[in-house]
Amino acid sequence: MKSAFYPLILSVGFALLACGENAENTSNTSVRQAQPPAAAAPPAPSPPDLLPPPVPTYYEHRYVVARSGLNYRAAPRGEVLGKYPLNTSLKIITDSKITEQVVDAGKTLLGTWLGVEKGSATVYVFGGYLAPNPLRSALRLYYAEPYYEAADGSTRTGFLNLSETYFAHRDPERRDGEPLPLLSEADLAYDTIRLDAPRRRQFLKRAGISESDQVFIYHLRDGRVTTLPVRQLPVLACINVYFSAGDYDKSELDYEFGFDLGKNAYGDFAAVGSSNPFRSGKLTPMIWTPIAPQEFPHPFDPDRLLGDRKRRLAGYRAKECFRFSTDSLDYYVQNLVKERGSIHRYLVVVDAKTGTLVFEDYQVESEGTSLTALRSDGSDLREQMQWTGQLLQDRATVMFGFAYYSFSCPFLTVLDPTEPPVAILCDNRH
């Protein structure tokens, strides 16, 4: 192929040269030169409404899970500029690819230095102390629902709903990709099922509960703690109050699983385990007194806000101020308002003797969260109002009752910046 190809090229070349010579030597002959094609006109710009929308940039957010907080720096391994508290949400801007290995309390952490947004600047943190979700307490608390009798004579037994724990730890054995259910097809014809001994044992196993454990119930009104042996408590599956038979067929997921507490007036916090997590003694209802703005010890400063709070509270200013005091702590609340905006709150707790800042938080309303009213008298000491005190063993003072939650569950705030909140596993299914 190669030897035959080259003569062909040479022949074509000589022919072209000959044609060129003939044209050049022809006298008095007008030769029209070929003109290059005219350049195409540039396309007319598209109207703004026909332009493709800009592609949004998505940033990852992670939470600080170092209990003592996380230093942020001017550069990877650089000068420390400040510290982010536990559970602060950070927006990741860049990954430096600089790897670091840290040994903390005998545990080795491996991560890279990440650039995170702080206002209009980028600062750097060690990624080994960040996680996709905020740190939560390992303590599991529930509500012990009281016995209830309606006006029409129907009743509902006292009930300790353990569904969140059960559904989160169901048996890993699977059939057709689904966890093996405790309830049979025949059971689904009933609204309430008492589990027999074999299924009761299976429920306890899946929920991580031992027959030797006990149920501890804290009574909010008087500070008593009632203890009930697990081995004496039946296990019930009760249809969820939000289930509508006309919507779809029932399944095990439509039931609440927990202990039958009988005809008892329990209605407060509960825990299940081998040791009592509660302290005996009354909590204090928080009765608030209006104060002048100049009496507020740490005024609201929007320039100190970080991350999502800075965006959500932009344009808000402090208005009415309130105070509540105990022997050791002073609690202060400022309403944060903006024209045509929701009312949010800034809360500060200081040491009553030294004035040292103990705790601060921003309470923000949203689609699923509504702030509860601040009570100015104690005439109606309802559970929904604010409470504080020494509720838990080996933990600092707690407070709760500042918000209603439509799609999630409430939690206890521990007045220690190194302690995560303690969630109440309320099974808030809709």
C-alpha positions in Angstrom: 0.0 0.0 0.0 2.8 2.4 1.0 4.8 2.0 -2.3 1.7 2.5 -4.5 0.5 5.6 -2.6 3.5 7.8 -3.0 3.6 7.8 -6.9 0.0 8.7 -7.0 0.7 11.8 -4.8 3.6 12.8 -7.1 1.5 12.5 -10.2 -1.2 14.7 -8.8 1.4 17.2 -7.8 3.0 17.4 -11.2 -0.4 17.9 -12.8 -1.2 20.8 -10.5 2.2 22.4 -11.3 1.5 22.1 -15.1 -1.9 23.7 -14.8 -0.3 26.6 -12.9 2.4 27.1 -15.5 -0.2 27.1 -18.4 -2.3 29.7 -16.6 0.7 31.9 -15.8 2.0 31.9 -19.5 -1.3 32.6 -21.1 -1.3 36.2 -22.3 -4.2 38.7 -22.4 -6.4 36.3 -20.4 -8.5 37.6 -17.6 -8.4 35.3 -14.6 -11.0 35.8 -11.8 -9.4 35.1 -8.4 -11.5 33.1 -6.0 -12.8 35.3 -3.1 -12.8 33.9 0.4 -16.4 33.5 1.8 -17.7 36.4 3.8 -17.5 36.0 7.6 -20.8 34.9 9.2 -22.5 37.6 11.3 -22.3 36.9 15.1 -25.6 35.5 16.5 -27.9 38.0 18.1 -27.8 37.9 21.9 -30.7 36.0 23.5 -33.2 38.0 25.4 -32.6 37.7 29.2 -35.7 35.6 29.6 -34.4 33.0 27.1 -31.0 32.6 28.7 -30.5 29.3 30.6 -30.7 29.8 34.4 -27.4 29.9 36.2 -26.3 26.6 37.7 -26.5 26.9 41.5 -23.5 26.1 43.6 -24.2 23.7 46.4 -22.0 23.7 49.5 -21.7 21.0 52.1 -22.6 21.8 55.8 -21.1 20.0 58.7 -21.3 20.3 62.5 -18.7 20.8 65.1 -18.7 17.6 67.3 -15.7 18.5 69.5 -17.2 19.0 73.0 -14.8 21.7 73.9 -15.3 23.6 70.6 -13.2 23.8 67.5 -10.5 26.4 66.8 -10.6 28.2 63.5 -7.4 29.6 61.9 -6.2 32.1 59.3 -4.6 29.2 57.3 -4.2 25.4 57.7 -2.2 24.9 60.9 -2.0 28.7 61.1 -2.8 31.3 63.8 -5.8 30.6 65.9 -8.4 33.3 65.4 -11.3 32.0 67.6 -13.4 29.0 68.5 -16.6 27.5 67.2 -18.9 26.0 69.9 -20.1 22.4 69.9 -22.8 21.7 67.3 -22.1 24.9 65.2 -23.1 24.4 61.6 -20.3 25.3 59.2 -20.5 25.9 55.4 -17.5 24.1 53.7 -16.0 26.4 51.0 -12.8 24.5 50.1 -10.7 21.5 50.9 -7.0 22.3 51.3 -6.1 18.6 50.8 -3.6 19.1 53.7 -4.0 16.0 55.9 -3.6 15.9 59.7 -3.7 13.1 62.2 -4.7 14.0 65.8 -4.8 11.7 68.9 -7.6 12.9 71.3 -8.4 10.9 74.5 -6.8 7.8 73.0 -8.7 8.0 69.8 -6.9 8.8 66.5 -8.7 11.3 64.2 -7.7 11.6 60.5 -8.9 14.6 58.4 -8.0 17.4 56.2 -8.0 21.2 56.8 -11.2 22.6 55.4 -11.9 26.2 54.6 -15.3 27.4 56.0 -17.3 30.5 55.6 -17.1 33.2 58.3 -18.8 36.3 57.1 -17.1 37.3 53.8 -13.9 35.6 54.8 -12.7 32.0 54.7 -11.1 30.4 57.8 -9.7 27.0 58.3 -10.7 24.1 60.7 -9.5 20.6 61.2 -12.1 18.3 59.5 -11.6 15.4 61.9 -13.9 17.3 64.4 -16.7 17.8 61.9 -19.7 15.4 61.2 -22.8 15.4 59.0 -25.1 15.6 62.0 -24.9 17.4 65.3 -23.8 15.6 68.4 -26.7 14.3 70.5 -26.7 12.9 74.0 -26.6 9.1 74.4 -29.2 9.3 77.2 -32.7 8.3 75.9 -35.6 10.0 77.5 -39.3 9.5 76.7 -42.7 10.7 77.8 -44.8 8.5 80.1 -48.3 9.1 78.8 -51.0 9.0 81.5 -54.2 6.9 81.6 -56.9 8.8 79.8 -60.7 8.5 79.9 -62.8 10.5 77.4 -66.3 11.9 77.9 -67.8 9.1 75.9 -66.4 6.5 78.2 -63.5 5.3 75.9 -60.2 4.9 77.6 -56.5 4.8 76.7 -54.1 3.0 79.1 -51.0 4.7 80.5 -48.3 4.1 77.9 -44.5 4.4 77.5 -44.0 4.9 73.8 -40.6 3.3 72.8 -41.2 3.3 69.0 -38.3 5.6 68.1 -35.9 3.1 69.8 -37.6 0.0 68.4 -37.8 1.1 64.8 -34.2 2.4 64.8 -32.9 -1.0 66.0 -35.1 -3.6 64.4 -33.7 -7.1 63.8 -31.1 -7.0 60.9 -32.6 -10.3 59.5 -34.5 -9.3 56.4 -37.2 -10.8 54.2 -37.6 -9.3 50.7 -35.4 -6.4 51.8 -37.6 -5.5 54.8 -37.0 -6.1 58.5 -39.0 -9.0 59.8 -42.2 -7.7 61.5 -43.4 -8.5 64.9 -47.0 -8.2 63.9 -48.8 -10.8 61.7 -51.3 -10.0 59.0 -54.1 -11.1 61.4 -52.8 -8.6 64.1 -53.3 -5.7 61.7 -57.1 -6.2 62.0 -56.9 -4.7 65.6 -56.0 -1.3 66.9 -54.3 -2.7 70.0 -52.2 -5.9 70.3 -50.6 -7.3 73.4 -47.5 -9.1 72.4 -47.1 -12.7 73.6 -44.0 -13.9 75.4 -41.9 -14.8 72.4 -42.6 -11.5 70.6 -42.2 -9.6 73.8 -38.7 -11.0 74.1 -38.0 -10.1 70.5 -39.2 -6.6 71.1 -36.9 -6.1 74.1 -33.9 -7.5 72.2 -34.5 -5.1 69.3 -35.0 -2.2 71.6 -31.8 -3.0 73.6 -33.8 -3.5 76.8 -33.1 -6.2 79.4 -35.7 -8.0 81.6 -33.6 -6.8 84.6 -33.8 -3.1 83.6 -36.2 -0.7 85.2 -38.4 2.1 84.0 -37.8 5.4 85.9 -40.5 8.1 85.8 -39.8 11.6 86.9 -42.9 13.5 88.2 -42.6 17.2 87.2 -45.0 18.5 89.8 -43.3 17.2 92.9 -39.9 15.9 91.9 -40.6 12.3 92.8 -39.1 9.3 90.8 -41.2 6.2 90.4 -39.5 2.9 89.6 -41.2 0.0 87.7 -39.5 -3.3 86.9 -39.5 -4.1 83.2 -40.3 -7.8 83.8 -43.7 -6.8 85.2 -44.7 -4.6 82.2 -46.7 -5.9 79.2 -45.7 -4.7 75.8 -48.4 -3.2 73.5 -48.7 -2.2 69.9 -51.2 0.6 69.6 -52.4 2.1 66.3 -50.8 5.6 65.8 -53.3 8.4 66.4 -52.5 9.9 63.0 -53.5 6.7 61.1 -56.4 7.1 58.7 -58.0 3.8 57.6 -59.2 5.3 54.3 -55.7 6.3 53.1 -53.9 3.0 52.8 -53.7 -0.5 54.3 -52.2 -0.9 57.8 -48.6 -2.1 58.3 -46.4 -2.5 61.4 -45.1 1.1 60.8 -48.6 2.4 61.7 -48.3 1.2 65.3 -46.7 2.6 68.4 -44.7 0.0 70.5 -44.1 0.3 74.2 -45.0 -0.6 77.8 -48.5 -0.7 79.2 -48.5 1.4 82.4 -52.1 0.7 83.4 -54.4 3.1 85.1 -51.7 5.4 86.4 -51.4 9.2 86.1 -47.9 9.2 84.8 -47.3 12.0 82.4 -43.8 13.2 82.7 -40.2 12.2 81.7 -39.2 8.5 81.6 -36.0 6.5 81.1 -35.3 2.7 80.8 -32.1 1.1 82.0 -30.2 -0.3 84.9 -29.6 3.0 86.8 -31.8 6.0 87.5 -30.7 9.1 85.4 -32.9 11.5 87.4 -32.3 13.5 90.5 -35.0 13.7 93.1 -36.3 17.2 93.8 -38.5 19.8 92.3 -37.7 21.7 89.2 -38.5 25.5 89.2 -41.1 27.0 86.9 -39.7 30.1 85.2 -41.7 33.2 86.0 -40.4 36.2 84.0 -40.2 39.8 85.0 -39.9 42.7 82.4 -36.7 44.7 82.7 -35.2 47.8 81.0 -32.9 47.1 78.0 -29.9 48.6 79.9 -30.2 45.8 82.5 -29.6 43.1 79.9 -26.0 41.9 80.6 -24.9 40.9 77.1 -26.9 42.9 74.5 -27.7 41.3 71.2 -25.0 41.9 68.6 -25.7 40.6 65.0 -22.0 40.9 64.1 -21.3 37.9 66.5 -23.7 35.6 64.7 -22.4 32.6 62.8 -23.5 30.6 59.8 -27.2 30.0 59.3 -28.2 32.2 62.3 -26.5 35.2 60.7 -28.7 34.8 57.6 -32.0 34.1 59.5 -31.5 37.0 62.0 -30.3 39.6 59.5 -32.1 42.9 60.0 -33.5 41.9 63.5 -33.1 44.2 66.5 -33.6 43.7 70.2 -36.8 44.9 71.9 -38.5 43.8 75.1 -36.3 42.2 77.8 -37.1 39.8 80.7 -35.3 38.2 83.6 -35.8 35.2 85.8 -33.5 34.4 88.8 -32.6 31.4 91.0 -30.1 31.4 93.9 -27.2 30.6 91.5 -28.2 31.7 88.0 -29.8 34.7 86.3 -31.7 34.1 83.1 -32.3 36.9 80.5 -34.4 36.9 77.4 -34.5 39.6 74.6 -37.2 39.6 71.9 -35.7 40.0 68.5 -38.1 41.7 66.0 -38.2 42.9 62.4 -40.9 44.5 60.4 -43.1 41.8 58.9 -41.0 39.1 60.5 -41.4 36.5 63.2 -40.4 37.2 66.8 -37.2 35.3 67.7 -35.4 35.4 71.1 -31.9 35.8 72.4 -31.3 34.0 75.7 -28.4 34.6 78.1 -27.6 32.8 81.4 -25.1 34.3 83.8 -23.7 33.4 87.2 -25.7 35.2 89.8 -22.7 36.0 92.0 -20.0 36.8 89.5 -21.9 37.9 86.4 -19.9 35.5 84.3 -21.6 34.3 81.1 -22.6 30.7 81.5 -24.7 30.0 78.4 -26.2 31.8 75.4 -28.6 30.7 72.7 -30.8 32.0 69.9 -34.4 30.7 69.8 -35.6 30.9 66.2 -39.1 30.3 65.0 -39.6 28.3 61.8 -42.3 26.5 59.9 -42.2 23.6 62.4 -41.2 25.5 65.5 -43.2 28.1 67.5 -41.9 29.8 70.6 -44.0 29.4 73.7 -45.2 32.4 75.7 -43.1 33.7 78.6 -45.2 33.4 81.8 -45.4 36.4 84.1 -47.1 34.6 86.9 -47.4 31.0 88.3 -51.1 30.6 88.4 -51.2 27.8 85.8 -48.1 25.7 86.0 -48.4 23.8 82.8 -45.8 21.5 81.4 -45.7 23.7 78.3 -44.2 26.6 80.2 -40.4 27.0 80.9 -38.7 25.0 83.6 -35.2 24.8 85.0 -33.2 22.9 87.6 -31.1 19.9 88.4 -33.0 17.2 86.7 -30.2 14.7 85.6 -27.5 12.9 87.4 -23.9 14.0 86.6 -25.1 16.9 84.4 -25.4 20.6 84.8 -28.6 22.5 85.2 -31.1 22.0 82.4 -33.9 24.1 81.0 -36.8 23.3 78.6 -40.2 24.4 77.5 -39.3 27.3 75.2 -40.9 26.0 72.0 -43.5 23.8 70.4 -42.4 21.4 67.7 -44.8 20.3 64.9 -42.5 17.9 63.1 -39.9 17.0 65.6 -39.4 16.4 69.3 -38.4 18.8 72.2 -35.1 18.5 74.0 -33.5 19.5 77.3 -30.9 22.2 77.0 -27.9 21.5 79.3 -26.3 24.8 80.6 -22.8 23.6 79.8 -21.4 24.4 76.4 -19.5 21.1 76.3 -22.8 19.0 76.7 -25.1 18.3 73.8 -28.9 18.7 74.3 -30.9 15.7 75.5 -33.7 14.7 73.1 -37.1 13.6 74.2 -37.9 10.6 72.0 -41.6 11.6 71.4 -42.3 9.6 68.2 -43.8 12.7 66.5 -45.0 10.9 63.4 -47.6 12.5 61.1 
